[in-house]
Amino acid sequence: MRTTVELSDPLYRRLKAAAVDRGVRGFSPIVEAAVAEYLDAEGERRDIVRAIEDAEGAWTEADVAEWEDARRRAWSGWKTDRS
């Protein structure tokens, strides 16, 4: 399917250079791959947000305290401060 997309001049130049570097004629393969990757990642982000929202309130205060204690113990052996 053909469509028209407006790009800024700097982005167009980068796209053109990428096509030359890859030895492809035209931009369709690069644009299609980029859009597919974006949409896949967007779906994954939505799934993560939904999982976080579903988990809200699932831990008790004791669960949180236990987790924080375990994290502090695990990080205590690290050479950099992770608190």
Backbone atoms as SQL, in Angstrom:
CREATE TABLE atoms (id INTEGER PRIMARY KEY, chain TEXT, resi INTEGER, resn TEXT, atom TEXT, x REAL, y REAL, z REAL);
INSERT INTO atoms VALUES
  (1, 'A', 1, 'MET', 'N', 0.836, -1.167, 0.000),
  (2, 'A', 1, 'MET', 'CA', 0.000, 0.000, 0.000),
  (3, 'A', 1, 'MET', 'C', 0.890, 1.242, 0.000),
  (4, 'A', 2, 'ARG', 'N', 0.520, 2.215, -0.736),
  (5, 'A', 2, 'ARG', 'CA', 1.284, 3.457, -0.800),
  (6, 'A', 2, 'ARG', 'C', 0.624, 4.505, 0.084),
  (7, 'A', 3, 'THR', 'N', 1.467, 5.342, 0.677),
  (8, 'A', 3, 'THR', 'CA', 0.952, 6.439, 1.492),
  (9, 'A', 3, 'THR', 'C', 1.964, 7.571, 1.478),
  (10, 'A', 4, 'THR', 'N', 1.568, 8.709, 1.947),
  (11, 'A', 4, 'THR', 'CA', 2.461, 9.861, 2.024),
  (12, 'A', 4, 'THR', 'C', 2.732, 10.166, 3.485),
  (13, 'A', 5, 'VAL', 'N', 3.999, 10.392, 3.792),
  (14, 'A', 5, 'VAL', 'CA', 4.410, 10.719, 5.153),
  (15, 'A', 5, 'VAL', 'C', 5.282, 11.963, 5.088),
  (16, 'A', 6, 'GLU', 'N', 5.010, 12.924, 5.943),
  (17, 'A', 6, 'GLU', 'CA', 5.838, 14.124, 5.998),
  (18, 'A', 6, 'GLU', 'C', 6.921, 13.927, 7.045),
  (19, 'A', 7, 'LEU', 'N', 8.171, 14.230, 6.655),
  (20, 'A', 7, 'LEU', 'CA', 9.318, 14.112, 7.548),
  (21, 'A', 7, 'LEU', 'C', 10.045, 15.447, 7.586),
  (22, 'A', 8, 'SER', 'N', 10.668, 15.732, 8.709),
  (23, 'A', 8, 'SER', 'CA', 11.507, 16.929, 8.781),
  (24, 'A', 8, 'SER', 'C', 12.723, 16.717, 7.881),
  (25, 'A', 9, 'ASP', 'N', 13.324, 17.796, 7.441),
  (26, 'A', 9, 'ASP', 'CA', 14.501, 17.691, 6.577),
  (27, 'A', 9, 'ASP', 'C', 15.627, 16.881, 7.221),
  (28, 'A', 10, 'PRO', 'N', 15.958, 17.133, 8.497),
  (29, 'A', 10, 'PRO', 'CA', 17.034, 16.338, 9.107),
  (30, 'A', 10, 'PRO', 'C', 16.718, 14.839, 9.146),
  (31, 'A', 11, 'LEU', 'N', 15.465, 14.499, 9.450),
  (32, 'A', 11, 'LEU', 'CA', 15.089, 13.089, 9.495),
  (33, 'A', 11, 'LEU', 'C', 15.127, 12.473, 8.105),
  (34, 'A', 12, 'TYR', 'N', 14.684, 13.216, 7.111),
  (35, 'A', 12, 'TYR', 'CA', 14.727, 12.737, 5.729),
  (36, 'A', 12, 'TYR', 'C', 16.170, 12.452, 5.317),
  (37, 'A', 13, 'ARG', 'N', 17.087, 13.344, 5.676),
  (38, 'A', 13, 'ARG', 'CA', 18.500, 13.129, 5.325),
  (39, 'A', 13, 'ARG', 'C', 19.046, 11.880, 6.008),
  (40, 'A', 14, 'ARG', 'N', 18.665, 11.672, 7.261),
  (41, 'A', 14, 'ARG', 'CA', 19.116, 10.469, 7.969),
  (42, 'A', 14, 'ARG', 'C', 18.558, 9.210, 7.326),
  (43, 'A', 15, 'LEU', 'N', 17.290, 9.262, 6.928),
  (44, 'A', 15, 'LEU', 'CA', 16.656, 8.119, 6.269),
  (45, 'A', 15, 'LEU', 'C', 17.332, 7.823, 4.940),
  (46, 'A', 16, 'LYS', 'N', 17.611, 8.857, 4.186),
  (47, 'A', 16, 'LYS', 'CA', 18.281, 8.703, 2.893),
  (48, 'A', 16, 'LYS', 'C', 19.671, 8.090, 3.086),
  (49, 'A', 17, 'ALA', 'N', 20.408, 8.556, 4.086),
  (50, 'A', 17, 'ALA', 'CA', 21.738, 8.011, 4.367),
  (51, 'A', 17, 'ALA', 'C', 21.646, 6.547, 4.794),
  (52, 'A', 18, 'ALA', 'N', 20.627, 6.204, 5.585),
  (53, 'A', 18, 'ALA', 'CA', 20.455, 4.812, 6.013),
  (54, 'A', 18, 'ALA', 'C', 20.185, 3.913, 4.819),
  (55, 'A', 19, 'ALA', 'N', 19.394, 4.393, 3.875),
  (56, 'A', 19, 'ALA', 'CA', 19.108, 3.602, 2.671),
  (57, 'A', 19, 'ALA', 'C', 20.383, 3.373, 1.877),
  (58, 'A', 20, 'VAL', 'N', 21.197, 4.410, 1.739),
  (59, 'A', 20, 'VAL', 'CA', 22.465, 4.272, 1.013),
  (60, 'A', 20, 'VAL', 'C', 23.361, 3.275, 1.735),
  (61, 'A', 21, 'ASP', 'N', 23.467, 3.407, 3.056),
  (62, 'A', 21, 'ASP', 'CA', 24.312, 2.497, 3.844),
  (63, 'A', 21, 'ASP', 'C', 23.878, 1.043, 3.699),
  (64, 'A', 22, 'ARG', 'N', 22.582, 0.816, 3.606),
  (65, 'A', 22, 'ARG', 'CA', 22.055, -0.548, 3.486),
  (66, 'A', 22, 'ARG', 'C', 22.010, -1.036, 2.046),
  (67, 'A', 23, 'GLY', 'N', 22.253, -0.126, 1.131),
  (68, 'A', 23, 'GLY', 'CA', 22.233, -0.508, -0.275),
  (69, 'A', 23, 'GLY', 'C', 20.843, -0.803, -0.796),
  (70, 'A', 24, 'VAL', 'N', 19.824, -0.158, -0.210),
  (71, 'A', 24, 'VAL', 'CA', 18.461, -0.371, -0.681),
  (72, 'A', 24, 'VAL', 'C', 18.015, 0.815, -1.516),
  (73, 'A', 25, 'ARG', 'N', 17.158, 0.520, -2.451),
  (74, 'A', 25, 'ARG', 'CA', 16.616, 1.574, -3.295),
  (75, 'A', 25, 'ARG', 'C', 15.261, 1.974, -2.724),
  (76, 'A', 26, 'GLY', 'N', 15.131, 3.214, -2.378),
  (77, 'A', 26, 'GLY', 'CA', 13.894, 3.674, -1.762),
  (78, 'A', 26, 'GLY', 'C', 13.936, 3.478, -0.264),
  (79, 'A', 27, 'PHE', 'N', 12.901, 3.987, 0.386),
  (80, 'A', 27, 'PHE', 'CA', 12.865, 3.975, 1.840),
  (81, 'A', 27, 'PHE', 'C', 11.872, 2.979, 2.421),
  (82, 'A', 28, 'SER', 'N', 11.057, 2.392, 1.591),
  (83, 'A', 28, 'SER', 'CA', 9.962, 1.555, 2.093),
  (84, 'A', 28, 'SER', 'C', 10.407, 0.461, 3.056),
  (85, 'A', 29, 'PRO', 'N', 11.462, -0.300, 2.752),
  (86, 'A', 29, 'PRO', 'CA', 11.842, -1.367, 3.690),
  (87, 'A', 29, 'PRO', 'C', 12.243, -0.827, 5.066),
  (88, 'A', 30, 'ILE', 'N', 12.930, 0.304, 5.075),
  (89, 'A', 30, 'ILE', 'CA', 13.377, 0.883, 6.344),
  (90, 'A', 30, 'ILE', 'C', 12.188, 1.435, 7.123),
  (91, 'A', 31, 'VAL', 'N', 11.318, 2.161, 6.441),
  (92, 'A', 31, 'VAL', 'CA', 10.153, 2.748, 7.103),
  (93, 'A', 31, 'VAL', 'C', 9.227, 1.648, 7.616),
  (94, 'A', 32, 'GLU', 'N', 9.003, 0.619, 6.818),
  (95, 'A', 32, 'GLU', 'CA', 8.125, -0.467, 7.246),
  (96, 'A', 32, 'GLU', 'C', 8.681, -1.163, 8.484),
  (97, 'A', 33, 'ALA', 'N', 9.988, -1.436, 8.490),
  (98, 'A', 33, 'ALA', 'CA', 10.606, -2.082, 9.648),
  (99, 'A', 33, 'ALA', 'C', 10.516, -1.187, 10.882),
  (100, 'A', 34, 'ALA', 'N', 10.739, 0.114, 10.704),
  (101, 'A', 34, 'ALA', 'CA', 10.685, 1.045, 11.835),
  (102, 'A', 34, 'ALA', 'C', 9.277, 1.140, 12.406),
  (103, 'A', 35, 'VAL', 'N', 8.278, 1.214, 11.549),
  (104, 'A', 35, 'VAL', 'CA', 6.893, 1.309, 12.018),
  (105, 'A', 35, 'VAL', 'C', 6.486, 0.013, 12.726),
  (106, 'A', 36, 'ALA', 'N', 6.859, -1.129, 12.162),
  (107, 'A', 36, 'ALA', 'CA', 6.530, -2.412, 12.795),
  (108, 'A', 36, 'ALA', 'C', 7.178, -2.516, 14.171),
  (109, 'A', 37, 'GLU', 'N', 8.448, -2.120, 14.271),
  (110, 'A', 37, 'GLU', 'CA', 9.151, -2.169, 15.552),
  (111, 'A', 37, 'GLU', 'C', 8.492, -1.233, 16.567),
  (112, 'A', 38, 'TYR', 'N', 8.122, -0.049, 16.127),
  (113, 'A', 38, 'TYR', 'CA', 7.456, 0.912, 17.014),
  (114, 'A', 38, 'TYR', 'C', 6.132, 0.354, 17.528),
  (115, 'A', 39, 'LEU', 'N', 5.324, -0.180, 16.632),
  (116, 'A', 39, 'LEU', 'CA', 4.015, -0.696, 17.032),
  (117, 'A', 39, 'LEU', 'C', 4.142, -1.904, 17.956),
  (118, 'A', 40, 'ASP', 'N', 5.124, -2.780, 17.688),
  (119, 'A', 40, 'ASP', 'CA', 5.353, -3.924, 18.576),
  (120, 'A', 40, 'ASP', 'C', 5.745, -3.446, 19.971),
  (121, 'A', 41, 'ALA', 'N', 6.659, -2.483, 20.029),
  (122, 'A', 41, 'ALA', 'CA', 7.110, -1.957, 21.318),
  (123, 'A', 41, 'ALA', 'C', 5.969, -1.250, 22.037),
  (124, 'A', 42, 'GLU', 'N', 5.124, -0.555, 21.292),
  (125, 'A', 42, 'GLU', 'CA', 3.983, 0.141, 21.893),
  (126, 'A', 42, 'GLU', 'C', 3.030, -0.865, 22.544),
  (127, 'A', 43, 'GLY', 'N', 2.810, -1.986, 21.881),
  (128, 'A', 43, 'GLY', 'CA', 1.970, -3.039, 22.456),
  (129, 'A', 43, 'GLY', 'C', 2.573, -3.606, 23.728),
  (130, 'A', 44, 'GLU', 'N', 3.885, -3.814, 23.723),
  (131, 'A', 44, 'GLU', 'CA', 4.562, -4.318, 24.913),
  (132, 'A', 44, 'GLU', 'C', 4.466, -3.310, 26.054),
  (133, 'A', 45, 'ARG', 'N', 4.636, -2.019, 25.736),
  (134, 'A', 45, 'ARG', 'CA', 4.517, -0.985, 26.767),
  (135, 'A', 45, 'ARG', 'C', 3.115, -0.980, 27.375),
  (136, 'A', 46, 'ARG', 'N', 2.105, -1.111, 26.536),
  (137, 'A', 46, 'ARG', 'CA', 0.722, -1.151, 27.032),
  (138, 'A', 46, 'ARG', 'C', 0.517, -2.348, 27.958),
  (139, 'A', 47, 'ASP', 'N', 1.077, -3.508, 27.569),
  (140, 'A', 47, 'ASP', 'CA', 0.943, -4.708, 28.396),
  (141, 'A', 47, 'ASP', 'C', 1.605, -4.513, 29.759),
  (142, 'A', 48, 'ILE', 'N', 2.769, -3.878, 29.774),
  (143, 'A', 48, 'ILE', 'CA', 3.480, -3.640, 31.034),
  (144, 'A', 48, 'ILE', 'C', 2.693, -2.681, 31.919),
  (145, 'A', 49, 'VAL', 'N', 2.202, -1.603, 31.326),
  (146, 'A', 49, 'VAL', 'CA', 1.409, -0.637, 32.097),
  (147, 'A', 49, 'VAL', 'C', 0.167, -1.308, 32.665),
  (148, 'A', 50, 'ARG', 'N', -0.496, -2.119, 31.863),
  (149, 'A', 50, 'ARG', 'CA', -1.699, -2.818, 32.323),
  (150, 'A', 50, 'ARG', 'C', -1.359, -3.755, 33.485),
  (151, 'A', 51, 'ALA', 'N', -0.238, -4.473, 33.377),
  (152, 'A', 51, 'ALA', 'CA', 0.162, -5.392, 34.446),
  (153, 'A', 51, 'ALA', 'C', 0.467, -4.630, 35.734),
  (154, 'A', 52, 'ILE', 'N', 1.117, -3.482, 35.595),
  (155, 'A', 52, 'ILE', 'CA', 1.411, -2.667, 36.778),
  (156, 'A', 52, 'ILE', 'C', 0.123, -2.157, 37.406),
  (157, 'A', 53, 'GLU', 'N', -0.784, -1.677, 36.574),
  (158, 'A', 53, 'GLU', 'CA', -2.067, -1.186, 37.095),
  (159, 'A', 53, 'GLU', 'C', -2.852, -2.304, 37.771),
  (160, 'A', 54, 'ASP', 'N', -2.827, -3.504, 37.188),
  (161, 'A', 54, 'ASP', 'CA', -3.544, -4.637, 37.774),
  (162, 'A', 54, 'ASP', 'C', -2.939, -5.058, 39.113),
  (163, 'A', 55, 'ALA', 'N', -1.624, -4.856, 39.263),
  (164, 'A', 55, 'ALA', 'CA', -0.938, -5.275, 40.483),
  (165, 'A', 55, 'ALA', 'C', -1.052, -4.248, 41.606),
  (166, 'A', 56, 'GLU', 'N', -1.536, -3.050, 41.290),
  (167, 'A', 56, 'GLU', 'CA', -1.619, -2.000, 42.301),
  (168, 'A', 56, 'GLU', 'C', -2.446, -2.469, 43.495),
  (169, 'A', 57, 'GLY', 'N', -1.855, -2.330, 44.658),
  (170, 'A', 57, 'GLY', 'CA', -2.541, -2.722, 45.878),
  (171, 'A', 57, 'GLY', 'C', -2.440, -4.202, 46.199),
  (172, 'A', 58, 'ALA', 'N', -1.719, -4.964, 45.379),
  (173, 'A', 58, 'ALA', 'CA', -1.621, -6.407, 45.597),
  (174, 'A', 58, 'ALA', 'C', -0.683, -6.743, 46.751),
  (175, 'A', 59, 'TRP', 'N', 0.266, -5.859, 47.044),
  (176, 'A', 59, 'TRP', 'CA', 1.213, -6.114, 48.125),
  (177, 'A', 59, 'TRP', 'C', 0.750, -5.420, 49.397),
  (178, 'A', 60, 'THR', 'N', 0.907, -6.134, 50.495),
  (179, 'A', 60, 'THR', 'CA', 0.633, -5.529, 51.796),
  (180, 'A', 60, 'THR', 'C', 1.848, -4.697, 52.205),
  (181, 'A', 61, 'GLU', 'N', 1.694, -3.917, 53.256),
  (182, 'A', 61, 'GLU', 'CA', 2.830, -3.140, 53.773),
  (183, 'A', 61, 'GLU', 'C', 3.965, -4.076, 54.193),
  (184, 'A', 62, 'ALA', 'N', 3.617, -5.238, 54.744),
  (185, 'A', 62, 'ALA', 'CA', 4.630, -6.217, 55.150),
  (186, 'A', 62, 'ALA', 'C', 5.375, -6.756, 53.932),
  (187, 'A', 63, 'ASP', 'N', 4.652, -6.995, 52.831),
  (188, 'A', 63, 'ASP', 'CA', 5.294, -7.453, 51.596),
  (189, 'A', 63, 'ASP', 'C', 6.308, -6.425, 51.104),
  (190, 'A', 64, 'VAL', 'N', 5.902, -5.167, 51.125),
  (191, 'A', 64, 'VAL', 'CA', 6.782, -4.092, 50.664),
  (192, 'A', 64, 'VAL', 'C', 8.013, -4.009, 51.552),
  (193, 'A', 65, 'ALA', 'N', 7.821, -4.070, 52.855),
  (194, 'A', 65, 'ALA', 'CA', 8.949, -4.002, 53.788),
  (195, 'A', 65, 'ALA', 'C', 9.903, -5.171, 53.571),
  (196, 'A', 66, 'GLU', 'N', 9.354, -6.359, 53.361),
  (197, 'A', 66, 'GLU', 'CA', 10.191, -7.541, 53.110),
  (198, 'A', 66, 'GLU', 'C', 10.986, -7.370, 51.817),
  (199, 'A', 67, 'TRP', 'N', 10.328, -6.859, 50.780),
  (200, 'A', 67, 'TRP', 'CA', 11.004, -6.630, 49.501),
  (201, 'A', 67, 'TRP', 'C', 12.127, -5.607, 49.658),
  (202, 'A', 68, 'GLU', 'N', 11.839, -4.503, 50.336),
  (203, 'A', 68, 'GLU', 'CA', 12.850, -3.462, 50.527),
  (204, 'A', 68, 'GLU', 'C', 14.044, -4.006, 51.307),
  (205, 'A', 69, 'ASP', 'N', 13.793, -4.820, 52.314),
  (206, 'A', 69, 'ASP', 'CA', 14.869, -5.414, 53.099),
  (207, 'A', 69, 'ASP', 'C', 15.711, -6.349, 52.234),
  (208, 'A', 70, 'ALA', 'N', 15.060, -7.179, 51.437),
  (209, 'A', 70, 'ALA', 'CA', 15.787, -8.099, 50.555),
  (210, 'A', 70, 'ALA', 'C', 16.613, -7.324, 49.532),
  (211, 'A', 71, 'ARG', 'N', 16.045, -6.244, 49.012),
  (212, 'A', 71, 'ARG', 'CA', 16.776, -5.425, 48.040),
  (213, 'A', 71, 'ARG', 'C', 18.001, -4.792, 48.687),
  (214, 'A', 72, 'ARG', 'N', 17.837, -4.248, 49.882),
  (215, 'A', 72, 'ARG', 'CA', 18.975, -3.626, 50.575),
  (216, 'A', 72, 'ARG', 'C', 20.083, -4.642, 50.834),
  (217, 'A', 73, 'ARG', 'N', 19.693, -5.850, 51.261),
  (218, 'A', 73, 'ARG', 'CA', 20.710, -6.889, 51.514),
  (219, 'A', 73, 'ARG', 'C', 21.427, -7.271, 50.231),
  (220, 'A', 74, 'ALA', 'N', 20.675, -7.424, 49.136),
  (221, 'A', 74, 'ALA', 'CA', 21.286, -7.805, 47.858),
  (222, 'A', 74, 'ALA', 'C', 22.231, -6.719, 47.369),
  (223, 'A', 75, 'TRP', 'N', 21.818, -5.483, 47.518),
  (224, 'A', 75, 'TRP', 'CA', 22.636, -4.374, 47.017),
  (225, 'A', 75, 'TRP', 'C', 23.802, -4.040, 47.942),
  (226, 'A', 76, 'SER', 'N', 23.772, -4.522, 49.166),
  (227, 'A', 76, 'SER', 'CA', 24.834, -4.171, 50.111),
  (228, 'A', 76, 'SER', 'C', 26.196, -4.669, 49.643),
  (229, 'A', 77, 'GLY', 'N', 26.219, -5.703, 48.823),
  (230, 'A', 77, 'GLY', 'CA', 27.483, -6.221, 48.313),
  (231, 'A', 77, 'GLY', 'C', 27.971, -5.529, 47.052),
  (232, 'A', 78, 'TRP', 'N', 27.164, -4.632, 46.517),
  (233, 'A', 78, 'TRP', 'CA', 27.565, -3.927, 45.296),
  (234, 'A', 78, 'TRP', 'C', 28.576, -2.845, 45.638),
  (235, 'A', 79, 'LYS', 'N', 29.432, -2.543, 44.691),
  (236, 'A', 79, 'LYS', 'CA', 30.463, -1.539, 44.923),
  (237, 'A', 79, 'LYS', 'C', 29.924, -0.116, 44.824),
  (238, 'A', 80, 'THR', 'N', 28.788, 0.080, 44.146),
  (239, 'A', 80, 'THR', 'CA', 28.216, 1.424, 44.023),
  (240, 'A', 80, 'THR', 'C', 26.949, 1.518, 44.849),
  (241, 'A', 81, 'ASP', 'N', 26.611, 2.724, 45.260),
  (242, 'A', 81, 'ASP', 'CA', 25.408, 2.953, 46.060),
  (243, 'A', 81, 'ASP', 'C', 24.182, 2.846, 45.172),
  (244, 'A', 82, 'ARG', 'N', 23.263, 1.938, 45.481),
  (245, 'A', 82, 'ARG', 'CA', 22.055, 1.720, 44.671),
  (246, 'A', 82, 'ARG', 'C', 20.786, 2.069, 45.444),
  (247, 'A', 83, 'SER', 'N', 20.897, 2.786, 46.553),
  (248, 'A', 83, 'SER', 'CA', 19.694, 3.089, 47.336),
  (249, 'A', 83, 'SER', 'C', 18.919, 4.243, 46.763);
